[in-house]
Amino acid sequence: MTGLLSLSRAPVRFAIGLAAPVLLLLWWQWQATAHISTFAPPGAVGQAAAALIRDGTLLNDMLATLGRAFGGLFIGAPLGVATGVAMGIWRPLDRLLGPLLHGLRQVPMIGWLPLIGLWFGVGEGTELIVVSMSAFFPAMLNSHAGVAQVERRYEEVGRIYGFGTAQRIRFILLPAAMPLVLTGLTQSLAFAWIATIGTEILTGAGSGLGVTMQLAQTQQRLDIMLVTIAATALLGFVINHLFLRLRRRLLRWQPSSL
Amino acid sequence: MSADTRPARPGQDHPGQNHPGKERGALSIAGLNKSFVIGGRPRRVLEDINLTVRPGEFVSIVGASGCGKSTLLRLIVGLDADYAGDVRLDGQRISTTSLDRGIVFQDHRLFPWMTLEQNIELALLNTDTPKERRAQIVADHIALVNLKGFEKAYPHQLSGGMAQRAAIARALVTEPKLLLLDEPLGALDALTRVHVQNEIQRIWMTQRSTMVMVTHDVEEALYLGDRVVVMSPNPGRIRRIVEVDLPHPRDRRSPLLHRLKDEILAELTSGAGQGEEEPTNLVHLPNREER
């Protein structure tokens, strides 16, 4: 019993979480010494990282990538939530737009890239559109489901206290849908992140983790590629973690939120 | 001696009888019929209901599952306006919901995303209660149902009995002329039930608003009601109205209550066989009640 309890203590949990990355690192070191051409040893990667940090490239790349991801997220996600909620509340809109949107979302976001690139040229505009679209769909779908699933018994309470439409949305539909809306936003975040790195690799110009990745590939710089991959993983991890904390705070009214 | 021993405001001990002109919370139901379409054909759930409730009176409705008693409350509160006949509160025909009529459901229906305090205050949203007085009114009602100290609790942190008392406070905060109680204690355990029954009696004696309570518990109906309406199912009809001529607060051991309980139970069980699809019993089958 005490053994089980101590396993859930924060420092112990943290140490257990570190085990897999450390093992990976050891395996990597071993591979790198065995096949020197396809693997850069951790030491070399460390040096590359230090160099990239010193000349500011890594910071610039991270900021540029974060800017694109959040730019797209802040456009796509609110539009997605608004569209989903509107479709959930007003059925004619659902009938009108539902089939179209469900069809469009079957196309992976990268699939839009050639077309949008043709229309808007290769550049920031295209990237922003693709990232926004990636963030839009999960937010839209989950918000729609969230609003559509609001229990009628709560709606009846609203009727009894004479709620108007705005009050109904604000005090019943949105909070009741909030768990699913937040699930949608978590997915939007992940999709926006993937789309950002993806478009950077495919169309990238200027700064950005994906741009540097692509450049490192053409230059066969394994060490730099690994640095950018690690930076992408770390940033994604931190953002996701912060968002989950925000989610827990917003859903503290739930008996057992995530 | 039914009502005159209640602690009442002067001149209001028989509001319905002494002041027939100045009515507050007088419910009259006349020739009420209600059908639902089930499986493509209409099925009558309420047939020729006639009932008058005096202002300030407590009326209990008992009956087997499927006798339409919950449907009746939904019509009175205005959640369903599709009926034939007349349901009037103080002379006005009921066709939609109104802040004049409050309801407590079997499930407390507090919004899980709001604290107890916020839930109760939300009921005042569309009243003309001045904003600066609302906090005080909410606090008073929380005190009324003995929930002081739980203002900031979320519904999932309250026990079943506490949540139900909170729901009663929310229903009362708008000072409705008529309070409807739809099996409010149905989901509670026996001890909590007794406790909340006492509380409802105390609240009713202080508030003196008209109350109509649906229940499947005959003892509870008799303990609280000035009159007990006994209904029979298929279709739902009023079978008998029993006067409970005892002052409030009541003693559960009163021989009259026990005699009436035996009578009503006999009445409810003797009907078996009349409703062919459903035996008339007091076993509560939750799904049967859902139209």
Boltz contact constraints between the chains, C-beta under 6 A:
constraints:
  - contact:
      token1: [A, 153]
      token2: [B, 109]
      max_distance: 6.0
  - contact:
      token1: [A, 156]
      token2: [B, 79]
      max_distance: 6.0
  - contact:
      token1: [A, 157]
      token2: [B, 109]
      max_distance: 6.0
  - contact:
      token1: [A, 159]
      token2: [B, 97]
      max_distance: 6.0
  - contact:
      token1: [A, 160]
      token2: [B, 97]
      max_distance: 6.0
  - contact:
      token1: [A, 161]
      token2: [B, 123]
      max_distance: 6.0
  - contact:
      token1: [A, 162]
      token2: [B, 99]
      max_distance: 6.0
  - contact:
      token1: [A, 162]
      token2: [B, 126]
      max_distance: 6.0
  - contact:
      token1: [A, 175]
      token2: [B, 113]
      max_distance: 6.0
  - contact:
      token1: [A, 253]
      token2: [B, 112]
      max_distance: 6.0
  - contact:
      token1: [A, 253]
      token2: [B, 113]
      max_distance: 6.0
  - contact:
      token1: [A, 253]
      token2: [B, 154]
      max_distance: 6.0
  - contact:
      token1: [A, 255]
      token2: [B, 156]
      max_distance: 6.0
